Amino acid sequence: MKLQPDRPDVQTVTAHGPGWVAINGERVEASVVLGSRDERLPWACERFEDLGAEHFAQLAALGAEVVIFGSGERIRFPRPAWIAPLIAQRTGVETMDTAAACRTYNILAGEGRHVVAALLIERPSNGE
């Protein structure tokens, strides 16, 4: 089934695979923060183990309604202290694998919601 966003002018994830995502057709091979209000920022982490409170503070500063954390190839949850700033400002936080985060971001962004996706892009371990 092909899904068409309600807002076709919003940036979307158009494809993804091991070690990359495509945003509006442009291949990105590093972790990235993508927002429905044209936010697109590098996210300085290559592995889940690189993450810390400062990464989630960067997300809190964007003031989105919802933050979707794409935790890589498998679902891994951030420490509660890391997401405390988001919870304190009543920002919804959802954690899922990066592929699911891409799909969920597209749906919410297409509905006109102010959503941010923090996508952890890890290099494939088998050298793909």
FENUR-V655885 format. One record per pair of residues at least 4 apart in sequence whose ideal C-beta (glycine too) atoms are under 7 Angstrom apart, sorted by the first residue. I is the first residue (numbers start at 0). GAP is how many residues later the second one is. If there is no record, write none. Layout:
I:GAP
I:GAP
This chain:
4:5
4:7
4:101
4:104
4:105
5:104
5:105
5:106
6:103
6:105
9:26
9:99
9:100
10:12
10:13
10:23
10:27
10:29
11:12
11:94
11:97
12:8
12:9
12:10
12:89
12:92
12:93
13:8
13:10
13:11
14:7
15:4
15:5
15:6
15:82
15:83
15:86
17:106
17:110
18:10
18:102
18:103
18:104
18:105
18:109
19:7
19:8
19:9
19:101
20:7
20:81
20:98
20:100
21:4
21:5
21:6
22:5
22:11
22:17
27:4
28:92
29:12
29:91
30:12
30:14
30:15
30:88
30:89
30:90
31:8
31:10
31:11
31:87
31:89
32:6
32:8
32:10
32:26
32:83
32:85
33:5
33:6
33:71
33:83
33:85
34:4
34:27
34:29
34:80
34:81
35:73
35:77
35:78
35:79
36:77
38:23
38:77
42:12
42:75
44:5
44:6
44:10
44:75
45:4
45:76
45:77
46:75
47:23
47:24
47:28
47:72
50:4
50:27
51:30
52:4
52:28
52:29
53:4
55:4
55:22
55:26
55:27
55:29
55:30
56:4
56:28
58:8
58:27
58:57
58:59
59:25
59:26
59:29
59:31
61:54
63:27
63:50
63:51
63:52
64:26
64:27
64:48
64:49
64:50
65:25
65:26
65:28
65:42
65:47
65:49
66:19
66:24
66:26
66:49
66:51
67:26
67:28
67:33
67:36
67:37
67:47
67:49
68:9
68:24
68:25
68:26
68:32
68:49
69:26
69:27
69:28
69:31
69:32
69:47
69:48
69:49
69:50
70:4
70:5
70:24
70:26
70:27
70:49
71:4
71:25
71:26
71:48
71:50
72:24
72:49
73:23
74:20
74:21
74:22
76:18
77:4
77:5
77:17
79:4
82:4
82:10
83:4
84:4
85:5
85:7
86:6
95:4
95:5
95:8
96:4
97:4
97:21
97:22
97:23
98:4
99:4
100:4
100:16
100:18
101:4
101:17
102:4
103:4
104:4
104:10
104:12
105:4
106:4
107:5
107:7
108:4
108:6
123:4
